Amino acid sequence: MRERTAETTAQIKRDTKAMAEGIREGWSRDKALDVNSATESDLRAVQGMTPKMAERIVSHRPYAKTSELVDRHALTKAEYDQVADRLTVKR
């Protein structure tokens, strides 16, 4: 009985985590993310963003405009084109 309870609890935890990640992805899908305040984890959640891209964005902060991501070599032009519509710089 205890083993079944432990297995069920573990499954509920996995399902809850997956659901929370899905909700977070859904919220960020339609909103532009501020590259100056977003965490590396937030940036990784952006569709088309790789962990290396997120790491470079964070390491080159702050930005006055999103085009500086390319100008300051945080992203290549091709990488920028993949994610540009999902990024912003808030003032």
C-alpha positions, 0 to 999 in steps of 0.5 A, a space after each residue: 500500500 505504501 509503495 503504491 502511494 509513493 508511486 502515485 505521489 511521484 506521478 502527481 508531482 511529475 504531472 504538476 511540474 509538466 502542467 506548470 511548465 506548460 502554463 509558463 510557456 503559454 504565458 510567455 508565447 504571446 508576450 515579448 520578454 524583456 532581455 534586461 530583466 528576464 532570468 536565463 531560465 525565462 530566456 531559455 523558455 522562449 521558442 527558438 532560444 538555446 541555452 547558449 543563446 540565453 547565457 550570452 544574452 545575460 552576460 552582455 547586459 544591459 541593452 538599450 534596444 534589442 538590435 544590440 543583441 547582434 551589435 554586441 555579439 550576444 546573438 548572430 543575425 540568424 539567431 536574432 531573426 529567430 527570436 526577435 519578435 519575442 524579445 523587447 527592451 523595457 525602459 
